[in-house]
Amino acid sequence: MVQRHRGRNIALIVAALVVLGVVLWRWHPWGGPDGGASGASGASGASGARSGGRGGRGGMANMPQPVHVAAATQGEMPVVLTALGTVTPLATVTVLPQLSGVLQDVYFKEGQMVKKGDVLAQIDPRPYQISLENAQGTLVRDEALLQTARLDLKRYQTLLAQDSIASQQVDTQASLVRQYEGTVKSDKANIDSFKLDLVYARITAPVSGRVGLRQVDPGNYVTSSLSTGLVVITQLQPISVIFTTSEDNLQQIIQHTQNGEQLSATAYDRSNTRSLEAGTLKTMDNQIDTTTGTVRLRAIFQNDDNKLFPNQFVNTRLLIDTIKDAVIVPTTAVLNGSMGQFVYVVKPDNTVTVRPVKTGPVDGERTSIKSGLQVGERVVTDGSDRLREGAKITIPAERPRAASGAHGASGAAAASGASGAHAHHGRHVSQAAQ
C-alpha cells in the first residue's frame, strides 16, 4: 500500500510539471514579437539613461564652480620666529637661616607677594644678645687697660729723657700698649659679629617675589645647614621666557641686536591663539647646542598681571624684521602640489590658471609671495579642490542679477509646483479619509 501511494504522488508531480511547461511555451514572453519590442525598448531606454547620465556628468564638469577669491595686496609683512619656550624666573631663592636657634615667629603667608627686605621670620635673639653684652663689657675693660698702658709709656718716656730708667723698660711698655691695642680691636670685631648675629636672627626676603609653601613651622630648632630652607621665593616681575631657535637665524638676530636694537617678543598660550604678554629680547646663550643645532635665547616680560607663571610652556614669537611693500595673499590661497607651491589665478574671463609661486614669511592668515604673483591679481581662496587648469568659476558676490532672478523664478515655480502637488495630495488624503 505504501509503495502504491508513493507512485501516485510522483505521477501527480510529473503531470503538474508537464502542464506548467505547456503554459510557459504558449506564453513565451522572451521570444515573441511583443517581447522583442519591449526588450529593444528597454535596451534603448537604458542606453538613453546611460547617455543622459554621461551628458549630465559632462555638463556638471563644464559648469562654473562657485569659489571665493581675494586680490593680492601690497603691505608690510613681519618676519617672525616662532618657538616653544619655558617661563623662567630671573631669581629663585631658597631662604636659609644663617645661624642656629629656635624659630620663634613666621610673618609671611604662603603665596604672599613680598618685597626685598621684608621680615619673613624671627629666630630667638636672646643668646646672641647676651653674647653681645659680654663682648661689650670685655671691650670696656681692655680699653681701660690700654689707657693705663699708654699713660705708663708716656711717663717712662719722660724718665728715659732724664736718663732715670733703662731704655729696655720703655720698649717693654710700648709693646704692652700695642698688645692692648690689638685686644681692643679684637673686642670691637666680636661686638660687630654679635650685632650681625642679631641682624641674621631677623630673616628677611633677599629678593622681591612670591613666597611658596612654608617648610618649617615655628618652634623648631633650625640651623644654617637646613636642607629644605624655610621657604622659596620666586621673582615674578619681571620674568623671562627661555626659548630656542635654529642656528640659521642666529646671524639675522645678531645683525639687529649688535647695534643696540631691541627686538620685540610676544608670549602666547599653548594653543597659540591668545596673547599673554609683550616684551623684548634680552640676550642669547654663548654657544650653540651641537646635538640640536639650536641656540637658547631669553626674552624679558614685565608680567604686571601675572599672566606668566614659572615653568609654564608658552609659544614665543620674536619679531626680527619687517618686509616693506610685500605681495600678500590669504594663506588659504597657497596650495602644495607635485610641482611645489602654487595658486589658482582668476583670469578676466572667469577661468582659472595654475601659477607656481615662491612664498616668503607667513603671518598666521597672511602669506607673502616672493615671486610668481603681482599686486591686484585675484586668487582663489576657497573651493579650489574642484578646480583644474582652465576651469570656469563663478563668484557668488559677482553673480548677475538676471541669473539670480531667473534662478529665483525657477525656484518659485518649483516651489509653486511642489505646493500644488502637496495640496493635490492633501485632497486625496481628505477624500480617502471621508
C-alpha positions, 0 to 999 in steps of 0.5 A, spaced: 500 500 500 505 504 501 509 503 495 502 504 491 501 511 494 508 513 493 507 512 485 501 516 485 504 522 488 510 522 483 505 521 477 501 527 480 508 531 480 510 529 473 503 531 470 503 538 474 510 539 471 508 537 464 502 542 464 506 548 467 511 547 461 505 547 456 503 554 459 510 557 459 511 555 451 504 558 449 506 564 453 513 565 451 514 572 453 522 572 451 521 570 444 515 573 441 514 579 437 511 583 443 517 581 447 522 583 442 519 590 442 519 591 449 526 588 450 529 593 444 525 598 448 528 597 454 535 596 451 534 603 448 531 606 454 537 604 458 542 606 453 538 613 453 539 613 461 546 611 460 547 617 455 543 622 459 547 620 465 554 621 461 551 628 458 549 630 465 556 628 468 559 632 462 555 638 463 556 638 471 564 638 469 563 644 464 559 648 469 562 654 473 564 652 480 562 657 485 569 659 489 571 665 493 577 669 491 581 675 494 586 680 490 593 680 492 595 686 496 601 690 497 603 691 505 608 690 510 609 683 512 613 681 519 618 676 519 617 672 525 620 666 529 616 662 532 618 657 538 616 653 544 619 656 550 619 655 558 617 661 563 623 662 567 624 666 573 630 671 573 631 669 581 629 663 585 631 663 592 631 658 597 631 662 604 636 659 609 637 661 616 644 663 617 645 661 624 642 656 629 636 657 634 629 656 635 624 659 630 620 663 634 615 667 629 613 666 621 610 673 618 609 671 611 603 667 608 604 662 603 603 665 596 604 672 599 607 677 594 613 680 598 618 685 597 626 685 598 627 686 605 621 684 608 621 680 615 619 673 613 621 670 620 624 671 627 629 666 630 630 667 638 635 673 639 636 672 646 643 668 646 646 672 641 644 678 645 647 676 651 653 674 647 653 681 645 653 684 652 659 680 654 663 682 648 661 689 650 663 689 657 670 685 655 671 691 650 670 696 656 675 693 660 681 692 655 680 699 653 681 701 660 687 697 660 690 700 654 689 707 657 693 705 663 698 702 658 699 708 654 699 713 660 705 708 663 709 709 656 708 716 656 711 717 663 717 712 662 718 716 656 719 722 660 724 718 665 728 715 659 729 723 657 732 724 664 736 718 663 732 715 670 730 708 667 733 703 662 731 704 655 729 696 655 723 698 660 720 703 655 720 698 649 717 693 654 711 698 655 710 700 648 709 693 646 704 692 652 700 698 649 700 695 642 698 688 645 692 692 648 691 695 642 690 689 638 685 686 644 681 692 643 680 691 636 679 684 637 673 686 642 670 691 637 670 685 631 666 680 636 661 686 638 660 687 630 659 679 629 654 679 635 650 685 632 650 681 625 648 675 629 642 679 631 641 682 624 641 674 621 636 672 627 631 677 623 630 673 616 628 677 611 626 676 603 633 677 599 629 678 593 622 681 591 617 675 589 612 670 591 613 666 597 611 658 596 609 653 601 612 654 608 617 648 610 618 649 617 613 651 622 615 655 628 618 652 634 623 648 631 630 648 632 633 650 625 640 651 623 644 654 617 645 647 614 637 646 613 636 642 607 629 644 605 630 652 607 624 655 610 621 657 604 622 659 596 621 665 593 620 666 586 621 673 582 615 674 578 616 681 575 619 681 571 620 674 568 623 671 562 621 666 557 627 661 555 626 659 548 630 656 542 631 657 535 635 654 529 642 656 528 640 659 521 637 665 524 642 666 529 646 671 524 639 675 522 638 676 530 645 678 531 645 683 525 639 687 529 641 686 536 649 688 535 647 695 534 643 696 540 636 694 537 631 691 541 627 686 538 620 685 540 617 678 543 610 676 544 608 670 549 602 666 547 598 660 550 599 653 548 594 653 543 597 659 540 591 663 539 591 668 545 596 673 547 599 673 554 604 678 554 609 683 550 616 684 551 623 684 548 629 680 547 634 680 552 640 676 550 642 669 547 646 663 550 654 663 548 654 657 544 650 653 540 647 646 542 651 641 537 646 635 538 640 640 536 643 645 532 639 650 536 641 656 540 637 658 547 635 665 547 631 669 553 626 674 552 624 679 558 616 680 560 614 685 565 608 680 567 604 686 571 598 681 571 601 675 572 599 672 566 606 668 566 607 663 571 614 659 572 615 653 568 609 654 564 610 652 556 608 658 552 609 659 544 614 665 543 614 669 537 620 674 536 619 679 531 626 680 527 624 684 521 619 687 517 618 686 509 616 693 506 611 693 500 610 685 500 605 681 495 600 678 500 595 673 499 590 669 504 594 663 506 588 659 504 590 661 497 597 657 497 596 650 495 602 644 495 602 640 489 607 635 485 610 641 482 611 645 489 607 651 491 602 654 487 595 658 486 589 658 482 589 665 478 582 668 476 583 670 469 578 676 466 574 671 463 572 667 469 577 661 468 582 659 472 590 658 471 595 654 475 601 659 477 607 656 481 609 661 486 615 662 491 612 664 498 616 668 503 614 669 511 607 667 513 603 671 518 598 666 521 592 668 515 597 672 511 602 669 506 607 673 502 609 671 495 616 672 493 615 671 486 610 668 481 604 673 483 603 681 482 599 686 486 591 686 484 591 679 481 585 675 484 586 668 487 582 663 489 581 662 496 576 657 497 573 651 493 579 650 489 579 642 490 574 642 484 578 646 480 583 644 474 587 648 469 582 652 465 576 651 469 570 656 469 568 659 476 563 663 478 563 668 484 557 668 488 558 676 490 559 677 482 553 673 480 548 677 475 542 679 477 538 676 471 541 669 473 539 670 480 532 672 478 531 667 473 534 662 478 529 665 483 523 664 478 525 657 477 525 656 484 518 659 485 515 655 480 518 649 483 516 651 489 509 653 486 509 646 483 511 642 489 505 646 493 500 644 488 502 637 488 502 637 496 495 640 496 493 635 490 495 630 495 492 633 501 485 632 497 486 625 496 488 624 503 481 628 505 477 624 500 480 617 502 479 619 509 471 621 508 
